[in-house]
Amino acid sequence: MSTHIGAAAGDIAPFVLMPGDPLRAQWIAETFLDDARCYTQVRGMLGFTGTWQGQRVSVQGSGMGQPSLAIYVNELFTDYAVESVIRVGSCGALTERLAVRDLVIASGACTDSSMNRIAFEGLDYAPVADFGLLRDAAAAAAARAATRGPGGPAVHVGLIFSSDSFYAARPELAARMVDYGVLAVEMEAAALYTLAARHGRRALAICTVSDHIVTGEETTSHEREQTFGEMVEIALTAGLV
Ligand SMILES: Nc1nc2c(nc(Br)n2[C@@H]2O[C@H](CO)[C@@H](O)[C@H]2O)c(=O)[nH]1
């Protein structure tokens, strides 16, 4: 057991999917994994291990925000020898180039979090995705679009903004990031990428656009579940290549 994960050694697979919501972790385990077993309920942050197409996969909730995700990712890397983590989450679109239900595969993550400022003492570190996972996720998304034909969610590969605030004191600052190519806002990816680099592991964040900062549009819970399924299948394909 680690401080915040009640799993025994060997309970967690080398490859972990990481949604923010623990109930989403349960939904992924029940929907996509065979022989899924819950290995932790500590503080309600559920984790499961099962198999997908015969390969072991774990699903671990991260909670909302970088401090919460950092607790679980640190312990996955240091106490359970996890090799790769793909965040499967939701985000808010910052530009009208994106529509709700689109997918964002985050090549890198800007942030307003103090975590890296403290770690790097004034230097601006660049949290980026593992290239292999990024490449394989983009390829899996393109293959699905080719076989499915038109009508599915658009897929965007680009920068995301990991904010520490959902109710931002200065929302106009996120809008300024759009001028520099940032596509969407969420609250976890930058910490995931920084920790994976620190531990020499692999990480990627894929997010579905569930709300639109510019238009105010939001997806229904049914729509979220549909696009979330597409994203999970892309993540499983990329993570288990
Ligand atoms: N800061 C922020 N986070 C968002 C937004 N939309 C979504 Br979904 N999120 C994510 O959803 C949770 C907040 O509802 C956090 O875990 C974020 O990653 C948004 O417009 N802003």
The ligand as an SDF file (V2000), in Angstrom:
LIG
                    3D

 21 23  0  0  0  0  0  0  0  0999 V2000
  -10.2660   25.2460  -15.3710 N   0  0  0  0  0  0  0  0  0  0  0  0
  -11.1650   24.5920  -16.1200 C   0  0  0  0  0  0  0  0  0  0  0  0
  -11.2270   23.2520  -16.0250 N   0  0  0  0  0  0  0  0  0  0  0  0
  -12.1590   22.6230  -16.7840 C   0  0  0  0  0  0  0  0  0  0  0  0
  -12.9960   23.3390  -17.6390 C   0  0  0  0  0  0  0  0  0  0  0  0
  -13.8210   22.4640  -18.2590 N   0  0  0  0  0  0  0  0  0  0  0  0
  -13.4880   21.2720  -17.7850 C   0  0  0  0  0  0  0  0  0  0  0  0
  -14.3640   19.7150  -18.2670 Br  0  0  0  0  0  0  0  0  0  0  0  0
  -12.4740   21.3240  -16.8940 N   0  0  0  0  0  0  0  0  0  0  0  0
  -11.9000   20.1300  -16.2330 C   0  0  0  0  0  0  0  0  0  0  0  0
  -12.9640   19.5960  -15.4540 O   0  0  0  0  0  0  0  0  0  0  0  0
  -12.7040   19.7380  -14.0660 C   0  0  0  0  0  0  0  0  0  0  0  0
  -13.4550   20.9300  -13.5710 C   0  0  0  0  0  0  0  0  0  0  0  0
  -14.8520   20.7790  -13.8470 O   0  0  0  0  0  0  0  0  0  0  0  0
  -11.1900   19.8750  -13.9270 C   0  0  0  0  0  0  0  0  0  0  0  0
  -10.6500   18.6100  -13.5690 O   0  0  0  0  0  0  0  0  0  0  0  0
  -10.7080   20.3170  -15.3260 C   0  0  0  0  0  0  0  0  0  0  0  0
   -9.6370   19.4980  -15.7830 O   0  0  0  0  0  0  0  0  0  0  0  0
  -12.9110   24.7390  -17.7220 C   0  0  0  0  0  0  0  0  0  0  0  0
  -13.6420   25.4190  -18.4600 O   0  0  0  0  0  0  0  0  0  0  0  0
  -11.9860   25.3290  -16.9470 N   0  0  0  0  0  0  0  0  0  0  0  0
  1  2  1  0
  2  3  2  0
  2 21  1  0
  3  4  1  0
  4  5  2  0
  4  9  1  0
  5  6  1  0
  5 19  1  0
  6  7  2  0
  7  8  1  0
  7  9  1  0
  9 10  1  0
 10 11  1  0
 10 17  1  0
 11 12  1  0
 12 13  1  0
 12 15  1  0
 13 14  1  0
 15 16  1  0
 15 17  1  0
 17 18  1  0
 19 20  2  0
 19 21  1  0
M  END
$$$$
